[in-house]
C-alpha cells in the first residue's frame, strides 16, 4: 500500500521510478547508504503487470558473456545476504543443464565458456545425462554442461524481501502513483498522479514504460517491449519433475528440435506443473499487454509442444496453463546502465531482456553507485547508451 500522504513538493536525496526487482534493489542500496529515498510504483502492489512478478526465475553462474559471469559470484552472495536479513528462503539449488548438440556452433561457444574459471564445472555426454536425469530424454546424442550452482529464485518472495529491507532502511515506497513528468535540473521535479516530489538524483527503472518517461527528456532508447507466454505443463506422474527430487533447471542451445532459447524449471510454484518456456515474444504496447493480437504466440507454443514431446516424456504434450509476461529488450540483449548524456543526475536502468532478475542485487548496486557519482564496482562499458548512436543524437 502507498505511504501516508505527503505535502506537495516533498524533497528527497533520491527518487527511483519503478518498484520492480531492479528499481527496488537500487532504492535499497541508496537507502542503505543513508540517502533519503523515495521509490515510486505506478501500480498497486503486488501486481502482475511488469516483468518481476511470478514465483520463479532461473539463477546460474554459467554465462557466455564475461561481463555477466564476473558479476554472478557477488550476485549469489547478495541474494544470500537478503535471505539472512529477512529470514526468507529465496534460492533453491537444483543445478542447471545447458543442453546442446556437440559441434553445433552455439553449443561450442558454451563449451568454451565452461572452460573459464566461472563456467560450469562438468560436461556430460548423452548417456551420462540420461542416467542422472532420466526425465530429460530420450533425445539423441545431445551433450550437456552442468552448472552445479544453478537453481531457482523465488521471485515474488525476493521482491517482497528487498522492499521490506528498503523500508527497514528508512526508505519510502509509494505505489499506485503513475509518473506524469520529469523536470530535469540540479533539483529534479517528478510529477505523479498524487503530487510533485523533488530530489537531487533520479533513477529510472520503469521497465517497459522507460521509453515513455525518457522520450520527453530527448532520449530515444531502442527498447522493445515483448509479450511472452509463460507456459506450464502437467506431470503425468506427480512429483517426477519436482524441485525436491531435485530435477534441474535447463536451457537448450542449438538443438535440432528447438532453436536457442527454450528453458525450463522444475515443478515448484504450481503443484504438478513444470515451467517450460521459449525466450521469445511478440512486440506489444505495455499498456495493452492483455489484449494480444489474433494468433499471438501460437508458433512459440507449437515449438514448445514439439520440444516437450521430444525431451520431456513425463509431461503432457500440451500446456496446462499460459500466463503473459513482459520483456523489455535491447537490440543486443545487453542491459542499459548509464547516466543520461545531458542530465548526469538522471540514471537509467533498462532493457533487461528477460535475463536480468538473477543479477538484480548487483545491478541495483551499480545504479546506486552511478547515482552517487562513484566509480562503479564493475565496468559499465557494455551497458552504455553510447552503443546506440541514434539515442545519443536525440538526446543532444
C-alpha positions in Angstrom: 0.0 0.0 0.0 1.1 3.6 -0.5 2.6 5.6 2.3 0.5 8.3 4.0 0.0 11.5 2.0 2.9 13.9 1.9 3.0 17.7 1.2 3.3 18.8 -2.4 6.9 19.4 -3.2 8.3 16.8 -0.7 12.1 16.7 -1.2 14.4 13.6 -1.1 18.0 12.8 -1.7 17.0 10.3 -4.4 13.9 9.1 -6.3 13.6 5.7 -8.0 10.9 5.2 -10.6 9.8 1.6 -10.8 9.4 -0.9 -8.0 10.3 -4.0 -10.0 13.3 -6.0 -8.8 15.9 -3.7 -10.4 14.4 -0.4 -9.1 13.7 -2.0 -5.7 17.3 -3.1 -5.3 18.6 0.4 -6.5 16.4 2.1 -3.9 17.5 -0.3 -1.2 21.2 0.3 -1.9 20.6 4.1 -1.8 18.7 3.9 1.5 21.3 1.6 3.0 23.9 4.2 2.1 21.9 6.7 4.2 20.1 8.5 1.4 16.5 9.6 2.0 15.0 7.7 -0.9 11.5 7.6 -2.5 10.5 4.5 -4.5 7.6 5.1 -6.9 5.4 2.5 -8.5 2.5 3.2 -10.9 0.5 0.1 -9.9 -0.8 -1.1 -6.6 1.5 -3.8 -5.1 1.6 -6.7 -5.6 0.8 -6.8 -9.3 1.5 -8.8 -12.4 1.7 -6.0 -15.0 5.5 -5.8 -15.4 8.5 -8.2 -15.5 9.2 -9.0 -11.9 6.0 -11.0 -10.9 5.6 -14.7 -10.7 7.1 -17.2 -8.3 10.2 -18.5 -10.1 13.3 -17.5 -12.1 16.5 -19.3 -13.0 19.7 -18.3 -11.4 23.0 -19.6 -12.8 26.7 -18.9 -12.7 27.1 -20.0 -16.4 27.1 -17.1 -18.8 28.6 -16.7 -22.3 29.3 -13.0 -21.7 32.2 -12.5 -19.3 30.8 -9.2 -18.0 27.8 -11.1 -16.6 29.9 -14.1 -15.4 32.1 -11.7 -13.4 29.0 -10.3 -11.6 27.4 -13.6 -10.7 29.5 -14.5 -7.6 28.6 -11.3 -5.9 25.0 -11.7 -7.0 24.9 -15.1 -5.3 26.4 -13.5 -2.1 23.9 -10.6 -2.1 21.0 -13.0 -2.6 22.2 -15.0 0.4 22.6 -11.8 2.5 19.0 -10.9 1.6 17.9 -14.3 2.8 19.8 -13.9 6.0 18.5 -10.4 6.8 14.8 -11.2 6.1 14.7 -14.8 7.2 13.1 -15.8 3.9 14.2 -18.6 1.7 14.8 -17.2 -1.8 17.1 -19.7 -3.6 16.7 -23.4 -4.2 19.8 -25.1 -5.6 18.8 -27.7 -8.2 21.7 -27.3 -10.7 21.4 -26.2 -14.3 21.9 -28.3 -17.5 22.9 -26.5 -20.7 21.7 -28.9 -23.5 23.2 -28.9 -26.9 24.5 -30.9 -29.9 28.3 -31.4 -30.0 29.8 -29.5 -32.9 26.9 -27.1 -33.2 28.4 -23.5 -33.1 26.2 -22.2 -30.3 26.9 -25.1 -28.0 30.6 -24.9 -28.7 30.5 -21.3 -27.5 29.1 -22.6 -24.2 31.8 -25.3 -24.1 34.4 -22.6 -24.4 32.7 -20.5 -21.7 32.7 -23.6 -19.5 36.4 -23.7 -19.6 36.6 -20.3 -17.8 37.0 -20.2 -14.1 33.4 -19.2 -13.5 31.9 -21.6 -16.1 30.1 -24.8 -15.5 32.3 -27.4 -13.8 31.3 -30.6 -15.6 30.4 -31.9 -19.1 28.0 -34.8 -19.5 27.7 -36.9 -22.6 24.2 -38.1 -23.7 24.5 -41.4 -21.8 25.6 -39.7 -18.6 22.9 -37.1 -18.9 20.2 -39.8 -19.3 21.5 -41.8 -16.3 21.5 -38.8 -14.0 18.3 -37.2 -15.3 16.1 -39.8 -16.9 13.2 -37.4 -17.0 15.1 -35.3 -19.6 15.2 -37.5 -22.6 15.4 -39.7 -24.6 16.6 -37.2 -27.2 19.6 -38.3 -29.3 23.3 -37.8 -28.9 23.0 -34.3 -27.1 25.6 -33.5 -24.5 25.1 -31.2 -21.5 27.1 -28.8 -19.4 26.4 -28.9 -15.7 26.3 -25.7 -13.6 26.1 -27.0 -10.1 25.3 -23.6 -8.6 22.2 -23.1 -10.8 18.8 -23.2 -9.3 15.5 -21.4 -8.7 15.0 -18.0 -7.3 11.6 -17.5 -5.7 10.8 -14.2 -7.5 7.7 -12.9 -5.6 9.3 -13.6 -2.3 12.5 -11.9 -3.4 10.7 -8.7 -4.5 8.8 -8.5 -1.2 12.0 -9.2 0.8 14.1 -6.4 -0.8 11.2 -3.9 -0.5 10.8 -4.9 3.2 14.6 -4.3 3.7 14.3 -0.9 1.8 11.6 0.2 4.3 13.6 -1.0 7.3 16.5 1.1 6.0 14.3 4.2 6.1 13.0 4.3 2.5 9.6 5.4 1.4 7.6 3.3 -1.0 4.5 4.8 -2.7 2.5 2.6 -5.0 -0.5 3.4 -7.2 1.2 6.6 -8.3 1.8 7.0 -12.0 4.7 9.3 -13.0 3.3 12.0 -15.3 6.5 14.0 -16.0 10.1 14.7 -15.1 11.6 18.2 -14.9 15.4 18.0 -15.0 17.7 20.3 -13.1 20.1 20.3 -10.2 16.9 19.7 -8.1 14.7 17.5 -10.2 11.0 17.5 -10.0 8.9 14.3 -10.6 5.2 14.9 -11.1 2.9 11.9 -10.3 -0.9 11.3 -10.2 -0.7 12.3 -6.5 1.7 15.2 -6.4 5.2 16.6 -7.0 8.4 15.3 -5.5 11.9 16.8 -5.7 15.3 15.2 -5.4 18.9 15.7 -6.3 19.2 12.5 -8.2 16.8 10.2 -10.1 17.0 6.5 -11.1 14.6 5.5 -13.9 14.0 1.7 -13.7 10.5 1.6 -15.2 10.8 -1.5 -17.4 8.6 -1.4 -20.5 7.5 2.1 -19.6 11.0 3.6 -19.6 10.8 4.8 -23.2 7.6 6.8 -22.4 9.3 8.5 -19.5 12.6 9.3 -21.2 11.3 10.5 -24.6 10.3 14.0 -23.2 13.9 14.2 -22.0 15.2 13.8 -25.5 16.4 10.3 -25.1 15.1 7.6 -27.5 16.4 4.3 -26.4 15.8 1.3 -28.7 13.7 -0.6 -26.2 11.2 -3.2 -27.5 8.5 -4.4 -25.1 7.6 -8.0 -25.8 4.6 -10.1 -24.7 5.9 -13.5 -23.7 4.0 -16.7 -23.0 5.0 -18.4 -19.7 3.9 -22.0 -20.1 3.2 -24.7 -17.5 3.0 -28.4 -18.4 1.3 -31.1 -16.3 3.3 -34.0 -15.0 2.0 -37.4 -15.9 3.3 -38.8 -12.6 3.0 -36.2 -9.8 6.4 -35.3 -8.4 8.5 -36.7 -11.2 9.9 -33.3 -12.1 9.9 -31.7 -8.7 12.5 -29.3 -7.3 12.5 -31.6 -4.3 14.0 -34.6 -6.2 15.8 -32.3 -7.3 15.1 -32.1 -11.0 17.4 -29.4 -12.5 16.7 -26.2 -14.4 17.8 -26.4 -18.0 18.5 -24.4 -21.1 18.5 -25.7 -24.7 21.1 -24.1 -27.0 21.4 -25.2 -30.7 19.3 -28.4 -30.6 18.0 -29.6 -33.9 14.4 -29.9 -32.5 14.4 -26.3 -31.0 16.2 -23.1 -31.6 18.3 -21.4 -28.9 16.1 -20.1 -26.1 14.0 -23.0 -24.7 14.4 -23.2 -21.0 12.7 -24.9 -18.0 12.4 -25.1 -14.3 11.2 -27.9 -12.0 7.8 -28.1 -10.5 7.7 -25.7 -7.6 5.2 -22.9 -7.9 2.1 -24.8 -9.1 2.0 -28.4 -7.7 2.3 -30.9 -10.6 3.1 -28.2 -13.2 6.5 -27.7 -14.8 7.6 -24.4 -16.3 8.9 -24.7 -19.8 9.2 -21.6 -21.9 10.6 -20.0 -25.0 12.9 -16.9 -24.7 11.0 -15.1 -27.4 7.9 -12.9 -27.7 5.7 -10.6 -29.8 6.0 -6.8 -29.8 3.4 -5.1 -27.6 2.3 -1.9 -26.0 2.9 -2.5 -22.3 -0.5 -0.8 -21.5 -2.2 -3.3 -23.9 -0.4 -6.5 -22.9 -3.5 -8.4 -22.0 -5.1 -7.7 -25.4 -2.9 -9.9 -27.7 -3.3 -9.9 -31.5 -5.0 -12.9 -33.1 -2.6 -15.8 -33.3 -0.1 -14.1 -30.9 2.4 -16.7 -29.6 0.9 -19.6 -31.5 4.1 -20.6 -33.2 6.1 -20.3 -29.9 3.7 -22.6 -28.1 3.8 -25.1 -31.1 7.6 -25.1 -30.9 7.4 -25.8 -27.1 5.0 -28.7 -27.7 7.5 -30.3 -30.1 10.3 -29.8 -27.6 8.3 -31.3 -24.7 7.3 -34.2 -26.8 10.9 -35.0 -27.6 12.7 -34.2 -24.4 10.2 -34.3 -21.5 8.2 -37.5 -22.0 6.9 -37.4 -18.4 4.9 -34.2 -19.2 1.6 -33.9 -21.0 2.3 -32.7 -24.6 0.0 -29.6 -24.4 0.4 -26.7 -21.9 -2.0 -26.7 -19.0 -1.6 -23.0 -18.2 -0.3 -20.0 -20.1 0.4 -16.7 -18.4 1.6 -13.4 -20.0 4.8 -11.6 -19.1 6.7 -8.6 -20.4 10.2 -8.5 -21.6 11.9 -5.2 -22.4 14.6 -6.0 -24.9 17.6 -4.1 -26.3 18.8 -4.9 -29.9 21.9 -6.7 -28.5 20.3 -8.3 -25.4 22.6 -6.4 -23.0 21.3 -4.1 -20.3 21.4 -0.3 -20.2 23.0 1.1 -17.1 24.2 4.6 -17.7 23.7 8.3 -17.0 21.5 10.5 -19.2 24.0 12.0 -21.6 22.7 15.5 -20.9 21.4 15.3 -17.3 24.1 13.5 -15.3 21.9 13.2 -12.2 19.4 11.0 -14.1 20.5 7.4 -14.1 18.8 4.8 -16.3 18.5 1.0 -15.8 16.5 -0.6 -18.6 16.4 -3.3 -21.3 17.0 -6.3 -19.0 15.9 -8.5 -21.9 14.4 -11.4 -20.0 17.6 -12.3 -18.1 18.1 -9.6 -15.6 16.4 -10.9 -12.4 19.2 -13.0 -11.2 21.6 -10.0 -11.4 19.4 -7.5 -9.7 21.3 -7.2 -6.5 24.4 -6.2 -8.4 22.5 -4.1 -10.9 20.9 -2.2 -8.0 24.3 -1.6 -6.5 25.7 -0.2 -9.9 22.7 2.1 -10.3 23.3 3.4 -6.8 27.0 4.0 -7.4 26.3 5.8 -10.7 23.7 7.9 -8.9 26.1 8.9 -6.2 28.8 9.8 -8.8 31.1 6.9 -7.7 33.3 4.7 -9.8 31.1 1.6 -10.5 32.2 -1.7 -9.0 32.2 -3.3 -12.5 32.8 -1.8 -15.9 29.6 -0.4 -17.3 31.0 0.0 -20.8 29.0 -3.0 -22.1 25.8 -1.2 -20.8 26.4 2.3 -22.2 23.8 4.3 -24.0 26.6 5.3 -26.4 26.4 2.0 -28.2 23.1 3.3 -29.6 24.1 6.4 -31.6 20.6 7.3 -32.5 19.6 7.6 -28.9 22.5 10.0 -28.3 21.6 12.2 -31.3 18.1 12.5 -30.0 19.3 13.5 -26.5 21.9 16.0 -27.6 
